[in-house]
Amino acid sequence: MRDIIQLLTRLVVTQARCQEVGISHIDRAISVRVLDFINLDPPVFTGAHPNKDPQTFIDRMQRTLRVMKATATESVELAFYRLRDVVVNWYESWELSRGEDAPPTVWQEFTGAFLCHYLPPELTRARVDRFLTLQQDNMSVRENNLQFDSLARYAPTIVANMEDRVHRFVMGLEPHLLNDCMSVSLQPGIDISHIRHTLRV
């Protein structure tokens, strides 16, 4: 309960500062927003477990915030509420480093700093390399698709549009499957689900 009150206070102050209106005019609306957020069961990140992928936290949180149509500053305050343990210390130190007169943090700024700290560039590069060399090998098409989707998040510029995404997925399939889906993959409006349907998987 105390955490919710603290979150409400932060959101009210931030919203009031951005909109330059009295806190009394917006606190009720923000209370409803916080409850909506909690009811969506957003992810938690502690920073204490090396097996927990920070990119997954950001992706899941972004989906939650998109459903809520949260603003860029509201998104940061809501995400902060779901940080736990050592990552809270990192966030508070990072906020202090921005200076007292810094404007309210926006989502893109927060995610950039968060991923830079918890997903170092060398780890990102390693995952991009895995994506670029991904081959079906002994995996089923479905398993390969899951691996592809998981790694593609780290290479957004490489698969910037659906045509690039489909092409790279098809080129990683077993050679005997290429003839079945190559012509389909060149048709406009095709996505990977169409490719899987062509292969009946």
Steps between C-alpha positions, in 0.01 A plus 500: 500500500785735586657438157172591328476825699857588406429427135186713511696786653771481233245485220295788637804724542635413155164551331443827678845624402443407135148638473545793742167440668404447863561158645141480628370503141687188394566278802177302463559429132855387572378269777279326247791476255722336761234244585451425130875448469517263797203300371689435175763310705809668348839328532747548784876541464749469788836513325619226737450197275734467198256265325225765490518676164470880534379524139207273585410728791503806273301325226232375738481833682468685170205280400331576832559873463373491141173345616467782754599764244743635759691818427879500465552638853221297661655185353823557691324551833288189451802291398691627804226357721581151367873522573624311805817447704830616350350648184318759714839622624623522141196699391519747788874556439436548129224753571734694730766501227260685270508805729237679704384721214460217249155467339287196585647181360330363188463134404761493222760659727426255782509189279826612340671543837342184644607274213844657481552408867334157511554385143858598412587565132720191478208280610271668249757443224529133596122459467498681167773262381289203611207643308704550185627142510174336608427183303220251544732198525331244726222730616143480378375798299299610803801480732709688246227765480507546879879538497475742209244721678699497823824610333347741248428744784872574521532579128210736420685677219581172326134397486357850475205393286301182442667425166845496665366294788341236275806481275741443789269240658466306175874504432558332837274205423623159395590488126226248418237749628621797296328399175167465682498853635738712292239606244243562774745719694535735201130584492396837650339500842643163604614446858661206678165351599423465127831320451422260783155438352662421164716243676197376699666564839 
